[in-house]
Amino acid sequence: MRQNALLRSRKGSETPATARNNVSHVAVVKAAPAEDRHDHFAVRDGVRCAGVHLIIDLHGAEGLNDIDLIEATLRRCVGAAQATLLHIHVHHFQPNGVSGVAVLAESHISIHTWPDAGYAALDVFMCGKATPDACIPVLREAFKAQRVDVNEILRGRVP
């Protein structure tokens, strides 16, 4: 159910939250001709897989309630990873916290923040030639994180 429908139905929060649905930079991705198609699998340390999934925890971070900073940082991550942005949506909760997702041709980057705890949880999942690791220094710098924990999962390993 869309946010507006939740507010109209009164099933949502009594205090409306702020959502931003920005599609001004939508990329149109055309299918390649059959003879030029690639499977878009990734290769990591010699292992062929559907994609590299980074689970990133930021601790002692700042700016986690700043929706503009979060959107700009998601966009910088997309650029640093050389990924293709299809859509971005960020939502500011009341009284605080932000959730957002950048939908990519190569998959996604998502963030959920707990400003009072200085904590943010991110998923960075990318396939193909995108470089998800390039997001880590962007996130560390943007949010001035004191500690960054990264776990890596190779999704859909191919023998």
N, C-alpha and C positions, 0 to 999 in steps of 0.2 A: 504494500500500500504506500503510495507516495506521501511525502510529508504534508502537502496541502490537504490531502484526503484525511490524514490523521487529525489535523487541526479542525477540519470541518466536522469530523465525526465525534470530536471531543474525546477520542480514545488516547490521544497523545498527551504530552505534558501540558500542564496548565500554563506554564510560562513558555511562550514560543521561543524556539531556538533559531539561530541564523544559519541558513544553508546557502552555499554558493555553488551553482552549477554552471561552470564556465566551459562553453563549447566553442569559443571564438577561435581556437587554434586546432580545430579538428583536422586530422590528416586523412586524406582519402587514400586507401591502400587498395590498389588494383591487383587482381590475381594475375600471376605471371602465366605466359603461355605454357602449355603442358610440357613442351620440350625444354623450357628454362626453369621449371619448378625444382625446388630443393625441399628437403623434408624439414628444414629449419631446426633440426636437432642441434644441440650444443655438444662441444667436446671439452671436457675438463680433465686435465692431467691424464690425457689419453683415454678417458672413459667417455663413450658416446651416450648421451642421455637426452631426454625430452627438454630439460631445462635445469638451470641452477637456481635453487631456492635458498636465499639467505634470510635467516631469522635474526633480526637485529634488535637488541635492547640498549637503549640509551639511559644512563643513570647520571644523576646530578646535572641534568640538562636545564637549559633556560629557554625562554621564548615559546614554551609549549602551549600557550593560550593565545598566541598571535596567529590568527588565521591567514593573514597576508604573508607572514614569514613562512608558514608551513606550505602554502601554495607555491610560493616562489622557490622554496627548497625542493619540493617535488619536481618542479620544472627543471631546476638545475641538475637534479639527479638524472632525469631523463636525458638531458644533453650530455652529461658526463659519461653515461653508460652507452651513448650512441644508439639510443632506442628511438622508437617512433611513437609519439603521443597521439592517442586517438581521442581521449576524453579525460577530463579531470573534474573531480567533485570533492569539495571540502565542506564540512559541517561543524559549526561551533555550538557546543552544548552550553546550557545555562545552569549553573553560574560559570562553569569553566570546563575545559577539555575540548579537543578537536579530533575528529576522525576525517580521514581523507583517502582518496584512491586516485591514482593515475592509471588509467587503462591504456595499455600499450599494445602495439601490434605483436610485440614479443611477450606479452602477458600483463604484469601489473606491479605497482608499488603501492603499498597501503601503510597508513600510519594511524595510531590511536594514542592519545596523550592523556596523562594524568599530571597536570601542572603542579598541583599541591605536593606531589611526591617527587617531582623532578624526573619523571619516568615517561618514556615513550617506547611503544612496541611497533616494530616495522616488519613487513614482509616485502622482500624484493625477489621477484620470480621472473626470470627471463630465459628465453630460448634464442637460438640462432647465434649471430655474431655479437650480440649485445654483451656488455661487460658489467654485470651487476656489482662487482667489487668496487667500481669507480664511484658508487654512491656513498661508500663508507666515509671517506674524508670530507665529502660535501656535508653529510649529516653531522659529523663530529664538529666541524667548524661552525655551521649554521646555528646549532643548538648549544655550542660550548660545553659539550658533554664531558663530564669528568671520567666516565668509564663507558666503553662501548663493548658489548659482548656480541659475538657473531657465531652463529651455528649454520653450517652449510648442509643442504640435502640435495643430492643429485636425483632428480625426479625422472622416472621412466627410463632407468638404465637399459641400454641395449647391449646384448651380448656380442 
